Amino acid sequence: MIGMSETTEPEENEVVGVLTTPQEWRAFLERYGELYVKVRADDDELVDLLDEDQLEALDRGERVEPWLGEAPAREEALVASEERLGVRFPPSLRGFFLASDGWTCLDAWVDGVHPCGRVVWMRDSEAGWRVTETYDSIPGNEDDVQLFRRSIEIARGEDFWLLDPTDVGPDGEWAAYAFAPKYGDTSKYRSFSTLFNSGYADMDEDREE
């Protein structure tokens, strides 16, 4: 509900390591994809994500290792995106893009992480602008509106993933947020890496139940 926004900081932020290199991200994303097809993907999605041999292996309970990401971004494309936005991306986001230029299969209410060429200021995206204007029209949302206006939109769907370049940790990481317009809830994470990892942790918990 608009006007009822509350920022929370999940406890796991304090214990999850930050992924910064393409090699670290590649290994993590491989595990993420493997877990996603086991825990989250429905039958129709599995047909789109896996080939016939992988589907048969999954049915037999065997391990499958699908790559659900994209090709790595080229350094020059990454630099061009940074120059377009007037920033240098934090280490974990740069490492992610150099491992996979975007991601579509997420355990979250976003359609996927944008490729670097489509990363925008939230205030400049059509959906982001609409949300910002709506929140700005209602008293009590000043903190949220300021966050929206200064943040980069890294993913969007029913929810938004945002990175705040004005809130930088000693390791160079920007504060990250998952924002749910439907409920007015904002969850803060200490980095893009930590935000991304929260979905993996949720899937892992569901697998163990």
C-alpha positions in Angstrom: 0.0 0.0 0.0 1.4 3.4 -1.0 2.4 5.5 1.9 3.2 2.5 4.1 6.7 1.8 2.9 9.1 0.1 5.3 12.8 -0.7 4.7 14.0 -3.9 6.1 17.5 -5.4 6.1 17.6 -9.2 5.9 19.8 -10.9 8.4 21.7 -12.9 5.8 23.3 -9.6 4.5 25.8 -9.9 7.3 27.1 -13.3 6.5 27.0 -13.7 2.7 30.3 -13.0 0.9 30.3 -10.6 -2.0 31.0 -12.0 -5.5 33.2 -9.7 -7.5 35.1 -11.7 -10.2 33.6 -13.2 -13.3 34.9 -16.6 -12.2 33.1 -16.4 -8.9 29.9 -15.3 -10.6 30.2 -18.0 -13.2 30.4 -20.7 -10.6 27.6 -19.2 -8.5 25.3 -18.8 -11.5 25.9 -22.4 -12.6 24.7 -23.5 -9.1 21.8 -21.0 -9.3 20.6 -22.4 -12.6 20.9 -26.0 -11.4 18.9 -25.2 -8.3 16.3 -23.2 -10.2 15.4 -26.0 -12.6 15.0 -28.4 -9.6 13.0 -26.1 -7.3 11.3 -23.3 -9.2 10.8 -24.1 -12.9 7.4 -25.6 -13.9 7.1 -28.2 -16.7 6.5 -25.6 -19.4 9.5 -23.6 -18.4 11.7 -26.7 -18.2 10.9 -27.5 -21.8 12.2 -24.0 -22.8 15.3 -24.2 -20.5 16.5 -27.7 -21.0 17.3 -29.9 -24.0 15.9 -33.4 -24.3 18.9 -35.1 -22.8 18.8 -32.8 -19.8 15.1 -33.3 -19.3 15.5 -37.0 -19.3 18.4 -36.7 -16.8 16.3 -34.5 -14.5 13.4 -37.1 -14.6 15.9 -39.7 -13.5 16.9 -37.6 -10.6 20.4 -37.0 -12.0 22.3 -33.7 -11.8 21.9 -31.3 -14.7 24.0 -28.2 -15.1 22.1 -25.8 -17.4 23.5 -22.3 -18.2 20.5 -20.0 -17.9 22.4 -16.8 -18.4 23.7 -14.9 -21.4 27.1 -14.5 -23.0 29.5 -12.3 -21.0 29.5 -8.6 -21.7 32.5 -7.2 -23.4 34.5 -4.7 -21.4 34.0 -2.0 -23.9 30.2 -2.5 -23.7 30.4 -2.3 -19.9 32.4 0.9 -20.1 30.0 2.4 -22.6 27.1 1.8 -20.2 29.0 3.3 -17.3 29.8 6.4 -19.4 26.2 6.7 -20.5 25.1 6.8 -16.9 28.0 8.8 -15.6 29.1 6.2 -13.0 31.4 3.3 -12.5 29.5 0.2 -11.5 30.3 -1.5 -8.2 32.6 -4.5 -8.2 29.9 -7.2 -7.8 27.8 -5.8 -10.7 30.9 -5.5 -13.0 31.8 -9.1 -12.2 28.3 -10.2 -12.9 28.1 -8.6 -16.3 31.5 -10.0 -17.3 30.2 -13.4 -16.5 26.7 -13.0 -17.9 25.2 -9.9 -19.6 21.8 -10.3 -18.0 19.8 -13.0 -16.4 16.1 -14.1 -16.8 15.5 -17.0 -14.4 15.2 -15.5 -11.0 13.5 -16.5 -7.7 12.1 -13.0 -7.4 9.2 -10.8 -8.6 11.4 -9.4 -11.4 11.5 -10.5 -15.0 15.3 -10.6 -15.0 18.5 -8.6 -14.6 18.9 -6.1 -17.4 21.9 -6.5 -19.7 24.3 -3.7 -19.2 23.2 -1.8 -22.2 19.6 -1.5 -20.8 20.5 -0.4 -17.2 18.9 2.9 -16.6 18.2 5.5 -13.9 14.9 4.5 -12.4 13.6 8.0 -13.0 14.3 7.6 -16.7 12.5 4.3 -17.3 8.8 4.4 -18.1 7.7 2.1 -15.3 10.1 3.8 -12.8 8.9 7.3 -13.7 5.3 6.3 -13.2 6.0 4.8 -9.8 8.1 7.8 -8.8 5.4 10.3 -9.8 2.7 8.2 -8.0 4.6 8.1 -4.8 5.6 11.7 -5.0 1.9 12.7 -5.2 1.2 11.2 -1.8 2.6 12.8 1.4 4.8 10.6 3.6 6.8 9.0 0.7 9.6 11.5 0.6 12.4 9.0 1.5 11.2 6.5 -1.1 10.9 9.2 -3.8 14.5 10.4 -3.1 15.7 6.8 -3.4 13.9 6.3 -6.7 15.4 9.5 -8.2 19.0 8.7 -7.3 19.0 4.9 -8.0 19.8 2.8 -11.0 17.2 0.3 -12.0 19.0 -3.1 -12.5 15.9 -5.3 -12.8 12.2 -4.8 -13.1 9.0 -6.9 -13.2 6.2 -6.7 -10.7 9.0 -5.5 -8.3 12.2 -3.4 -8.9 15.8 -4.1 -8.1 17.7 -0.8 -7.4 21.2 0.2 -6.7 22.0 3.4 -4.9 25.3 5.0 -6.0 25.2 7.5 -3.1 25.4 4.7 -0.5 28.8 3.1 -1.0 30.5 0.7 1.4 34.2 0.5 2.2 34.5 -2.3 -0.4 33.0 -0.1 -3.1 29.7 -1.9 -3.2 26.5 0.1 -3.5 23.5 -0.5 -1.3 20.9 -2.6 -3.2 17.1 -2.6 -2.8 14.2 -4.9 -3.7 11.2 -2.7 -3.9 7.6 -4.0 -4.2 5.3 -1.2 -5.4 2.2 -3.4 -4.7 2.9 -3.4 -1.0 5.2 -0.4 -0.6 7.9 -2.6 0.9 11.6 -1.9 0.4 14.2 -4.4 1.5 17.8 -3.2 1.7 20.9 -5.3 1.0 24.5 -4.4 1.2 25.4 -5.2 -2.4 24.0 -6.4 -5.7 25.7 -9.7 -5.0 23.9 -10.1 -1.7 20.5 -9.2 -3.2 21.0 -11.8 -6.0 22.1 -14.4 -3.5 18.9 -14.0 -1.4 17.0 -15.8 -4.1 19.4 -18.7 -4.1 19.1 -18.9 -0.3 15.3 -19.0 -0.5 15.4 -21.8 -3.1 17.9 -23.7 -1.0 15.7 -23.5 2.0 12.7 -24.8 0.1 14.8 -27.7 -1.3 15.7 -28.8 2.2 12.1 -28.7 3.6 
